[in-house]
Amino acid sequence: MKAATSPSIGARLRSVLLWVSLAVLWTAAWLAGTFLLATSHDASAQGAGQMFQDTIARSFGLRGLPPTLMAPWFANILAIVALVTLAVVAVATLLDRAGHAPRALRWSLRTLPCLAAWIAVLVACAWLTSFTPLAEYAGAFLLVAWIVFPFVFLRPDVIAADRPPLLWWPAWPGLPAIAATLLALAAFCGIHYLLMQLVDHALPPHPSWALQMPVGLVEWAAELALTVFALSTWQNRWNWVELGKGMPVANLGTGMRVLLAFELRWFWLTLLLFYPVVLGLPVVIDTASTYLQHAPGLQASSPPDGRSLLGLAVKFADFFTAYWWLATLVVGGALQYWWQFAAKARTLYLAEAKEDAGHA
């Protein structure tokens, strides 16, 4: 693969503005949905919408509920989202001027069909197991996913391919890669334990955020360094001698810088996407519970569309209660595991490819 050239200043500005625009549009869309619910003629839908808006108001420190869709209540939230998105993407762009992280994020979307196929297989196995005497162990397939997935999404030939295949099998990375991964995990656990001991014994009770921030930054830096070390070992298929030599400081610094840019984008992206889901899930379940407790009265007073809306809420709440492990597999496995680490590995690959081209 040829190393990509760094984008121009104009391209970087367009990328920043695109991120800000999409963040504002997405936030405006789901905020408008809460307003439509809160102003519905159906009492149950109206209550759910107002409960949703109350939760949002507490999160953003706002008072009251918006009387119209053009109220300052909405403008304040959109302004906060726009400013934070601008700050996050601007800092990430300065750290990663070549744009490796956004390219890796776009590339990682091509790996999602393979992820969907593997999740379908695991869900089918878990579902079939639920009809056997081993039904109580169906959730063990979550553990299987956590063990098997790295051997799939960290395959060096897939990470190096500009267009990864739709489906592929696991591949053994070699004992040095496994040892480096376990060493990185053990080191991170040890650092985390030491830092927690420092917080418990060296800092005063209930320390302020100003005292806790340096500890958090040290832990974050350790996580970045160990991730770069483990992924580089996995992708470059180092032997035991190369593993013993470790990484050059320059390569480690470059890797940490581009991964920091990636994590800033990733954190804000997942927060934007799943913030309404996390807020709305308790509202949906609470609405469904109220419906089940007062079903006869609600059915008599609600119009047909209200019964349909509540019926969907009840079905969703029942499904989530029964198959919470499936949601954990999809969200935890897909987004916080497969998608994130595949994109991280691709980010490091692009950075290393540019370093190699610069030295050639």
Solvent accessible surface area in square Angstrom, and as a share of the most:
residue,aa,sasa,rsa
1,M,103,0.46
2,K,185,0.79
3,A,32,0.25
4,A,36,0.28
5,T,119,0.69
6,S,50,0.32
7,P,41,0.26
8,S,71,0.46
9,I,124,0.63
10,G,32,0.31
11,A,29,0.23
12,R,53,0.19
13,L,109,0.54
14,R,158,0.58
15,S,37,0.24
16,V,13,0.07
17,L,111,0.55
18,L,102,0.51
19,W,42,0.15
20,V,25,0.14
21,S,53,0.34
22,L,101,0.50
23,A,5,0.04
24,V,39,0.22
25,L,118,0.59
26,W,97,0.34
27,T,2,0.01
28,A,37,0.28
29,A,62,0.48
30,W,33,0.12
31,L,1,0.01
32,A,25,0.20
33,G,31,0.30
34,T,3,0.02
35,F,27,0.11
36,L,121,0.60
37,L,58,0.29
38,A,9,0.07
39,T,73,0.42
40,S,34,0.22
41,H,190,0.85
42,D,5,0.02
43,A,78,0.61
44,S,18,0.12
45,A,3,0.02
46,Q,67,0.30
47,G,33,0.32
48,A,13,0.10
49,G,0,0.00
50,Q,66,0.29
51,M,74,0.33
52,F,25,0.10
53,Q,2,0.01
54,D,58,0.30
55,T,28,0.17
56,I,0,0.00
57,A,8,0.06
58,R,174,0.64
59,S,65,0.42
60,F,52,0.22
61,G,66,0.63
62,L,34,0.17
63,R,229,0.83
64,G,54,0.52
65,L,72,0.36
66,P,10,0.07
67,P,112,0.70
68,T,73,0.43
69,L,77,0.38
70,M,173,0.77
71,A,6,0.04
72,P,100,0.63
73,W,17,0.06
74,F,11,0.04
75,A,56,0.44
76,N,69,0.35
77,I,0,0.00
78,L,42,0.21
79,A,50,0.39
80,I,71,0.36
81,V,8,0.05
82,A,23,0.18
83,L,120,0.60
84,V,54,0.31
85,T,0,0.00
86,L,80,0.40
87,A,55,0.43
88,V,29,0.16
89,V,0,0.00
90,A,37,0.29
91,V,73,0.42
92,A,0,0.00
93,T,18,0.10
94,L,116,0.58
95,L,44,0.22
96,D,3,0.02
97,R,137,0.50
98,A,8,0.06
99,G,9,0.09
100,H,9,0.04
101,A,0,0.00
102,P,16,0.10
103,R,58,0.21
104,A,0,0.00
105,L,16,0.08
106,R,146,0.53
107,W,12,0.04
108,S,0,0.00
109,L,92,0.46
110,R,102,0.37
111,T,1,0.01
112,L,53,0.27
113,P,58,0.37
114,C,0,0.00
115,L,6,0.03
116,A,61,0.48
117,A,35,0.27
118,W,41,0.14
119,I,18,0.09
120,A,60,0.46
121,V,83,0.48
122,L,14,0.07
123,V,36,0.20
124,A,48,0.37
125,C,50,0.30
126,A,1,0.00
127,W,127,0.45
128,L,104,0.52
129,T,25,0.15
130,S,51,0.33
131,F,141,0.59
132,T,60,0.35
133,P,134,0.84
134,L,107,0.53
135,A,42,0.33
136,E,142,0.64
137,Y,131,0.50
138,A,10,0.08
139,G,35,0.34
140,A,51,0.40
141,F,48,0.20
142,L,32,0.16
143,L,115,0.57
144,V,60,0.35
145,A,1,0.01
146,W,121,0.42
147,I,101,0.51
148,V,42,0.24
149,F,1,0.00
150,P,22,0.14
151,F,42,0.17
152,V,0,0.00
153,F,4,0.02
154,L,9,0.05
155,R,51,0.19
156,P,23,0.14
157,D,80,0.42
158,V,4,0.03
159,I,1,0.00
160,A,37,0.29
161,A,31,0.24
162,D,80,0.41
163,R,174,0.63
164,P,13,0.08
165,P,62,0.39
166,L,128,0.64
167,L,114,0.57
168,W,17,0.06
169,W,189,0.66
170,P,54,0.34
171,A,30,0.23
172,W,146,0.51
173,P,5,0.03
174,G,19,0.18
175,L,107,0.53
176,P,15,0.10
177,A,1,0.01
178,I,36,0.18
179,A,35,0.27
180,A,0,0.00
181,T,37,0.22
182,L,109,0.54
183,L,108,0.54
184,A,8,0.06
185,L,105,0.52
186,A,65,0.50
187,A,35,0.27
188,F,61,0.25
189,C,83,0.50
190,G,33,0.32
191,I,55,0.28
192,H,75,0.33
193,Y,135,0.51
194,L,118,0.58
195,L,20,0.10
196,M,69,0.31
197,Q,62,0.28
198,L,81,0.40
199,V,29,0.17
200,D,98,0.51
201,H,144,0.64
202,A,65,0.50
203,L,38,0.19
204,P,72,0.45
205,P,120,0.75
206,H,177,0.79
207,P,22,0.14
208,S,61,0.39
209,W,182,0.64
210,A,57,0.44
211,L,79,0.39
212,Q,83,0.37
213,M,98,0.44
214,P,72,0.45
215,V,15,0.09
216,G,38,0.37
217,L,96,0.48
218,V,82,0.47
219,E,32,0.15
220,W,87,0.31
221,A,43,0.34
222,A,17,0.13
223,E,43,0.19
224,L,9,0.04
225,A,24,0.18
226,L,36,0.18
227,T,16,0.10
228,V,1,0.01
229,F,33,0.14
230,A,13,0.10
231,L,9,0.04
232,S,3,0.02
233,T,0,0.00
234,W,11,0.04
235,Q,28,0.12
236,N,68,0.35
237,R,119,0.43
238,W,37,0.13
239,N,78,0.40
240,W,141,0.50
241,V,101,0.58
242,E,74,0.33
243,L,25,0.12
244,G,71,0.68
245,K,162,0.69
246,G,27,0.26
247,M,36,0.16
248,P,78,0.49
249,V,128,0.74
250,A,77,0.59
251,N,65,0.33
252,L,50,0.25
253,G,38,0.36
254,T,25,0.15
255,G,4,0.04
256,M,46,0.21
257,R,100,0.36
258,V,2,0.01
259,L,0,0.00
260,L,45,0.22
261,A,0,0.00
262,F,0,0.00
263,E,23,0.10
264,L,38,0.19
265,R,6,0.02
266,W,11,0.04
267,F,134,0.56
268,W,27,0.09
269,L,42,0.21
270,T,17,0.10
271,L,69,0.35
272,L,20,0.10
273,L,67,0.33
274,F,57,0.24
275,Y,49,0.19
276,P,14,0.09
277,V,80,0.46
278,V,102,0.58
279,L,22,0.11
280,G,9,0.08
281,L,43,0.22
282,P,80,0.50
283,V,10,0.05
284,V,49,0.28
285,I,54,0.27
286,D,65,0.34
287,T,18,0.10
288,A,2,0.01
289,S,46,0.30
290,T,58,0.34
291,Y,24,0.09
292,L,104,0.52
293,Q,134,0.59
294,H,102,0.45
295,A,22,0.17
296,P,105,0.66
297,G,46,0.44
298,L,32,0.16
299,Q,83,0.37
300,A,93,0.72
301,S,89,0.57
302,S,10,0.07
303,P,55,0.35
304,P,97,0.61
305,D,97,0.50
306,G,1,0.01
307,R,99,0.36
308,S,67,0.43
309,L,71,0.35
310,L,3,0.01
311,G,21,0.21
312,L,115,0.57
313,A,14,0.11
314,V,19,0.11
315,K,142,0.60
316,F,90,0.38
317,A,9,0.07
318,D,79,0.41
319,F,104,0.43
320,F,57,0.24
321,T,97,0.56
322,A,62,0.48
323,Y,79,0.30
324,W,139,0.49
325,W,34,0.12
326,L,35,0.17
327,A,36,0.28
328,T,65,0.38
329,L,5,0.02
330,V,63,0.36
331,V,65,0.37
332,G,18,0.18
333,G,2,0.02
334,A,8,0.07
335,L,26,0.13
336,Q,80,0.35
337,Y,27,0.10
338,W,0,0.00
339,W,30,0.10
340,Q,22,0.10
341,F,56,0.23
342,A,1,0.00
343,A,0,0.00
344,K,3,0.01
345,A,0,0.00
346,R,12,0.04
347,T,0,0.00
348,L,7,0.03
349,Y,54,0.21
350,L,7,0.04
351,A,5,0.04
352,E,50,0.22
353,A,19,0.14
354,K,74,0.31
355,E,61,0.27
356,D,95,0.49
357,A,56,0.43
358,G,63,0.60
359,H,148,0.66
360,A,121,0.93
